[in-house]
Amino acid sequence: MLVSELARLIPQPARWLIRLLIGKVTVVGSVPTGGVLLCSNHPSYRDVFLFAFAHRGARLLVHPLVFTFPFLKRWALRWGFVQVDIPLAVELLKAGQPVAICPTGLVEALGEDLLPYKTGAVRIAAQAGVPLVPMRIRYGNYPGPWVRRFSITTQNILLFLLWPFYRRGATVTFGEPFRVAGLDPKAETAELRRRMLAL
């Protein structure tokens, strides 16, 4: 799909799924209009439904595998998902579209932000000339430390299967936007992480 076609699509938040999987969602803070790159932690698979809900029109960058299944692709586009592709993300941002990314790339079932952050967010924002907006998702309930005995993949599967026990609402918090030059992606990613952890 061309950038111009994507830009014309208005993501439709999956409100019924949010009510089913999460419950009440509280949004704290605000985001500038136009092209901004939302950067969020990734404590659950349920996160993917929150971006277009918390900030109207936001497009979440997801793994290209999502778009290999025709039925899933249809709903992914409806919910505002876009495959991870730096040139595509840059073009969407330049077209005035808000885009969202999870810098760790993987789910952390305990919401502790222990995984390393990738530099893609900083490179995308610098190339597009748009601000980064730190974002934090907190759920009302997380599994206990017992999940640590399993691999990250197994933790995520368990959390996905046991979601009814962790349906306690969520709070989405936006921080202050800031800009990066992209000259030192590692250092600027460390600053992004600091700002995200401070929320």
C-alpha positions in Angstrom: 0.0 0.0 0.0 1.3 3.5 -0.9 2.0 6.1 1.7 -0.6 8.4 0.1 -3.2 5.6 0.6 -2.2 5.0 4.2 -2.3 8.7 4.9 -5.9 8.8 3.8 -6.9 6.0 6.1 -8.1 7.0 9.6 -7.3 4.3 12.2 -10.4 3.0 14.0 -9.6 2.2 17.7 -10.6 -1.3 18.6 -12.9 -0.1 21.4 -14.8 -3.4 21.9 -11.5 -5.2 22.3 -10.2 -2.6 24.7 -13.3 -3.0 26.8 -13.0 -6.8 26.7 -9.3 -7.2 27.2 -8.4 -4.2 29.3 -11.4 -2.4 30.8 -11.3 1.3 31.6 -8.5 3.3 30.1 -7.3 6.6 31.6 -5.2 9.0 29.4 -2.9 11.5 31.2 -1.3 14.3 29.3 -1.6 15.4 25.7 0.2 15.2 22.4 0.8 17.8 19.7 -1.2 17.4 16.5 0.4 16.4 13.3 3.5 14.2 12.8 4.9 13.0 16.1 6.5 9.7 17.1 5.0 8.1 20.2 7.5 5.9 22.0 6.0 3.5 24.5 7.0 0.7 26.8 5.5 -2.7 25.9 4.2 -4.6 29.0 1.5 -6.6 27.2 0.2 -7.8 23.8 -2.9 -5.7 24.7 -0.9 -2.5 24.2 -1.3 -2.7 20.4 -5.0 -1.6 20.7 -4.3 1.5 22.9 -2.3 3.7 20.5 -5.1 4.9 18.2 -7.4 5.1 21.2 -5.1 7.2 23.3 -4.0 9.5 20.5 -6.4 9.7 17.5 -5.0 8.6 14.2 -1.7 7.1 15.7 -0.3 4.3 13.6 1.6 1.5 15.4 4.6 0.0 13.7 4.3 -3.8 13.9 6.2 -6.9 12.6 5.7 -7.4 8.9 4.4 -11.0 9.6 1.1 -9.5 10.7 0.4 -8.5 7.1 1.0 -11.9 5.6 -2.5 -13.1 6.8 -5.3 -11.5 4.7 -7.9 -11.5 7.4 -5.5 -10.1 10.0 -4.1 -7.6 7.5 -7.6 -6.1 7.0 -8.1 -5.6 10.8 -4.5 -4.4 11.3 -5.0 -1.6 8.7 -8.3 -0.7 10.3 -6.7 -0.4 13.7 -3.9 1.7 12.3 -1.0 -0.8 12.2 1.8 -0.3 9.8 4.7 -2.7 9.2 8.0 -1.7 10.7 9.9 0.0 7.9 12.0 3.1 8.5 11.4 4.8 5.1 7.7 4.2 5.4 7.5 5.6 8.9 9.5 8.7 7.9 7.1 9.3 5.0 4.0 9.0 7.1 5.4 11.4 9.7 6.4 13.9 7.0 2.8 13.6 5.7 1.6 14.7 9.2 0.6 11.3 10.5 1.3 10.4 14.1 3.2 7.1 14.4 3.9 4.9 17.4 6.7 2.5 18.2 7.8 0.3 21.1 11.6 0.8 21.3 12.3 -2.6 22.9 10.4 -4.5 20.2 9.4 -7.2 22.6 6.8 -7.6 25.3 7.9 -7.5 29.0 5.2 -9.3 31.0 6.1 -7.6 34.3 6.3 -4.1 32.8 9.8 -3.5 34.2 11.6 -2.1 31.2 14.6 -4.4 31.5 15.1 -5.1 27.8 17.5 -2.9 25.8 16.1 -0.1 23.6 16.7 -0.2 19.9 17.8 3.0 18.1 15.2 2.9 15.4 12.9 5.5 17.1 15.6 8.1 17.3 16.7 7.5 13.7 13.1 7.7 12.4 12.3 10.9 14.3 15.6 12.5 13.2 15.1 11.7 9.5 11.4 12.9 9.6 12.3 16.0 11.6 9.5 15.4 14.2 9.5 15.3 18.0 9.5 12.1 20.0 6.8 11.8 22.7 7.6 9.5 25.6 4.7 7.4 26.6 4.0 4.9 29.3 1.4 2.2 29.7 0.5 0.9 33.1 -2.0 -1.9 33.8 -3.9 -2.3 37.0 -2.5 -5.7 37.6 0.6 -7.7 36.5 1.6 -11.3 36.9 3.9 -12.0 39.9 7.6 -12.7 39.7 6.9 -16.4 39.2 6.8 -15.8 35.5 10.6 -15.1 35.5 11.4 -18.8 35.6 10.2 -19.0 32.0 11.6 -17.5 28.8 10.3 -14.1 27.5 8.3 -16.0 24.8 6.7 -18.3 27.4 5.9 -15.4 29.7 4.1 -13.6 26.8 2.1 -16.7 25.9 1.1 -17.2 29.6 0.1 -13.5 29.9 -1.9 -13.8 26.6 -3.8 -16.9 27.9 -4.4 -15.6 31.4 -5.6 -12.1 30.4 -8.9 -12.4 32.3 -7.0 -12.4 35.5 -5.2 -9.2 34.6 -8.1 -7.2 33.2 -7.8 -4.3 35.7 -7.8 -1.3 33.4 -4.9 0.8 32.2 -3.4 4.2 32.4 -1.6 5.8 29.4 0.7 8.7 30.3 2.3 11.1 27.7 5.4 13.0 28.5 6.8 16.2 27.1 7.8 16.1 23.4 11.5 16.5 22.6 13.6 16.5 19.4 16.7 14.6 18.5 19.4 15.3 15.8 20.2 11.7 15.1 24.0 12.4 15.4 24.5 10.0 18.3 21.6 7.5 18.2 22.8 5.5 21.2 23.1 8.5 23.5 19.8 9.9 22.3 18.1 6.5 22.8 19.4 6.5 26.3 17.8 9.9 26.9 14.5 8.7 25.4 14.7 5.7 27.8 15.4 8.0 30.8 12.3 10.1 29.9 10.1 7.1 29.4 11.1 5.6 32.7 10.5 8.9 34.5 6.8 8.9 33.6 
